[in-house]
């Protein structure tokens, strides 16, 4: 019986290694893209159960930021994030690129939420990003 379990286990191991070795060019390229909702406002959806807690209990309020500050920071942070993604660094945390156009007027709510995604990754996974403001990077 042990030999049967061992054979079954070993038959799955090569399959899992094969699935992991597929180059990125053959995999579906994933990118987070901002989308407009029914009201015409830009929307960003974060699928992490602790993000809402972070946004409501840990993050600084939106009133502490200006839209231009957030846009400037997000431009740097998205660039840093995308370079980590393309280089394969932190692939257990960064699973997709972010499609962000610094010329687009997303609005302060969107800019704030995107900025807080980077602050959240810093808080939750301890991934230091150089584009975060000093108070956001060290307060967690």
N, C-alpha and C positions, 0 to 999 in steps of 0.2 A: 504494500500500500504506500509506503514511504517513497519507493522508487517511482510509482505512478504520479504522486504529487510532485516529486522532483522533476520528472519529465514534463509535466504540464507547466510547471513554473518556468523551466528553462526554455520551453517553446515560446513563451510570451516575452522573455527578456530580449531576444534579438529583434522582435517586432517593435518593442518600445525604443530601442536604440536607433532603429531605422527611422522611426517617426521623428525623433529628436534631431537627426542629422540632415533633414531636408533643408537645403539652403533657403535663405529669406526670399530670394528672387522667385522661388517656386511657391512659397507660401503666399497667402492672401495678405496684401499690404493693409495694415489697419491704421486708421488715423481718426483721431477725435476731431470732428468738424462741428463748428458752431452752426446752429440752425435757428431760424426764426420761428416763434410760436404763432398761434392764431392771431394774437394781438399785434404782430409785427415787431416784437421785441426779441432780441437775441437770447437764446437759452442754452444753458450748459447743464447736462445731466451727469451726476456723479453717482456711480453704483457701488457705494461702499457704505455699509450700515453705520459706521462711526463718523462719517463725514458730517452728517446733520448735527450730531452731538458736538463735534468740534466747532462747527459754524455758530452754534447757539451758545455754547458754554466756554469755549477757549479762545476763539478768534477775536481780534479787536473789532469793534463795531464799524460799519461802513462809514459812519460820520467822521472817522478819524483819517480818512483818505480822500484825496482829490482824484478825479478821473484821470487827469494828466499824469499824476504820480503812478497810479495803477497801470496805465497804458505803457509808460516807460519801463516799469519793472517787468510787466508781462512780456514785453518784447524781448528783453534779455533772458527771462526765465524760459520762455518757449524755445528760444534758440539753444539754451543750455540743455533743456529737456530733450529736444530733438537730436542734439549731438550725442547724448547718452544713448538714445534709442538706436540710432544708426550705427554706433560703435559697439553696441551689445552690452555696454556697462549697465549694471543694475537691472538686468532683464527680468529679475524676479519681482521688481517694483514697476518698472516702466514697460508697459506692454503695447503702447501705440504712440504714434507721432501725434502732434497737435497741429492742426491746420489753422493758423492764426495770421491774419493780415493786419499789420500795424496801421495801415491806411484806413481801415474800416472803422466806422463809429459804432461800436458795440453798445455803448452806454455804461454807466457806472455800475449797475447791478451785475452785469456780465463780467466786467473787468474785475470787480471785487471778488466774485465767486471764483474766477479763474486764478486770481492771485492767492486766494485761500486754499485752492487745490495744492499749490506748491507749498504753502505754509503747513498744510495738513500732512503732506508727504514728509516734510521735515519733522513734524511733531510725532507722527505715528511710526515712521520707518527710520528716523534719524538720518535721512539723506540730506546732507548739507548742499544747498544750492547757493551759489555766489550772488545771484540776482535778488535774493530776499533782502528786505530791509533789515538792518541790524537788530531792531527791537523785535521783529517777527522771528528772526532766526535764533535768537538767544533766549527768548522768554519761555520757551517750552522746555 
